[in-house]
Amino acid sequence: MQPIRSLRALALLIPATLIACSPGDGGPGEVAGDPEFGGTAIVGVMADFQAFNPVVNTAILTDEVMKHMLFTPLVQYDDGLEIQPHLAESWDLDDAGVTFRLRQDVRWHDGPPVTAEDVKFTFDLAKSEESASLLGSAYLTMVQTATVLDPYTIRFDFVAPHAQPLDAFWWPPLPRHLLQGVGPAELAQAEFNANPVGSGPFRFVSWERGQRLTLEANTEYPEALGGRPYLDRVVFRVIPEATTMLTELLSGAADLIGWTLLPDQAQQLMGQSGIDVRHFPSREFTYIGLNNERAQFRDAETRRALAMSIDRQQIINALLHDFASPGSGMIPEWSPMDPGLDPVPHDPAAARQLLAQAGWQAGPDGTLMRQGQPLTFTMLVNAANRTHQDIATVIQQQLQQVGVSIEIRTVEFQTMLREHRARNYDAVISNWTLDTFKVDPTPLFSCEQARAPQSANRAGYCNPRADQLMQQGLRSTDGGQGERLWGEFSQILQQDQPIIFLHWSDDLGAVGPRLQNVETDIRSKLVNAREWWIPADRRR
């Protein structure tokens, strides 16, 4: 059996831009000396938070705050992307399942210890169809049951042997004693989601929706997990206007920005005194979501022709300042399972031929028609994301050249998300962030998720052969076989184009001169928030 390539080796694939920005290299605002306790850091974010509940949350920033600040996940990744003990201090792994032994010194912020009952409670909620949990569909598809063996030992049994099994447990448990009266169907509306009690290095203080989130140091966090944070508080300020976000960093009113730092802003910040700009590979790709249930998108030929009409490289060069790479599918270049496919080529002439084969002919005004229906659709775009709006405008112009008419509709993000999840849309420009470093496309593309309401398969895509390959790929523990399976799957996906892959984004961020020892890498910009500090003479 061929071994699967170590994720530690993936660290070698990360460009030098990440290494050059590491805290030990002396960024523009870095000072010498030992870390000091105290101070408040201000973090600027463009969009508000969602639900501080790992079972029902779907927003990446909220997820990062939960995993690295508010809660204590079962496992964490180190800087080589290897799984390390965290709440689970050790485990026994076999083909049938895994037994975790939990630390006994992690406590909920209201006092009780975190136990195996909390872990099982969270697992059961995530696996319930009524909760419509992304945690259940993205992490736990290959985990069948959980059994509490004693207060600090829990056994998970697998559906079948499979690759990278420990990646399924990068999530924190919820407090059973506070939520046991809330059913799975009501969990998304639980008061807890806006006033959480966590178990991590920071405690929740307050959340003023649309304004700010305030966290404070947990002075009782176990020393074995790093102890109390250096900072007294971290305040996340919601700054929806991009120019204001930039001004806040340059004026010193914000210490860290990057959710979302736009490519043109990063370009402007390069060389600014005291500002350390970070860019590194991300787990996020940008795509055009297509509702495959709409008449104009039901056939793969039309969808593939649309993809061939888009000049990705022009978008990357002109709008993203080269802080991205063209997307060929949902397996990134840094993955050991990368199939090495070239992106769909920009070829408008071939796109026109493919559209003609699919039955589309030019109407009186030049717009393509099929059976009396025009090839027109409405594209939803996040009103707070200027880059996506610019991309939509360029795509609108490019598709017009082949006879396709698009109406761009900018909407508030949560409204866009609701319509996308309900499949009440034609097309949408969106991002997808891989929840783990494991290859698992089933949330987006499995037939089971296509049949599930409010699922992540918002295209409604179902291809039985692709389904079979996904299941075989997930269960393969042979590295060579896995590469072949995921390669064939990726080729089918590229032919079918259920969504149009645009690009894999670089993750962008910028750190001001006050904040020290900020690590930013493919895991998160918050990965070592517990170790951030501010020199006494730079505090407000």
Secondary structure, 3 states (H helix, E strand, C coil): CCCCCCHHHHHHHCCHHHHHCCHHHCCCCCCCCCCCCCCEEEEEECCCCCCCCCCCCCCHHHHHHHHHHHCCCCEEECCCCCEEECCEEEEEEECCEEEEEECCCCECCCCCECCHHHHHHHHHHHHCHHHCCHHHHHCCCCEEEEEEEECCEEEEEECCCCCCHHHHHCCCCCCHHHHCCCCHHHHHHCHHHHCCCCCCCEEEEEEECCCEEEEEECCCCCHHHCCCCCCCEEEEEECCCHHHHHHHHHHCCCCEEEECCCHHHHHHHCCCCCCEEEEEEEEEEEEEEECCCCHHHCCHHHHHHHHHCCCHHHHHHHHCCCCEEECCCCCCCCCCCCCCCCCCCCCHHHHHHHHHHCCCEECCCCCEEECCEECEEEEEEECCCHHHHHHHHHHHHHHHCCCCEEEEEEECHHHHHHHHHCCCCCEEEEEEECCCCCCCCHHHHCHHHHHCCCCCCCCCCCCHHHHHHHHHHHHCCCHHHHHHHHHHHHHHHHHHCCEEEEEEEEEEEEECCCCECCCCECCECCCCHHHCECCHHHCC
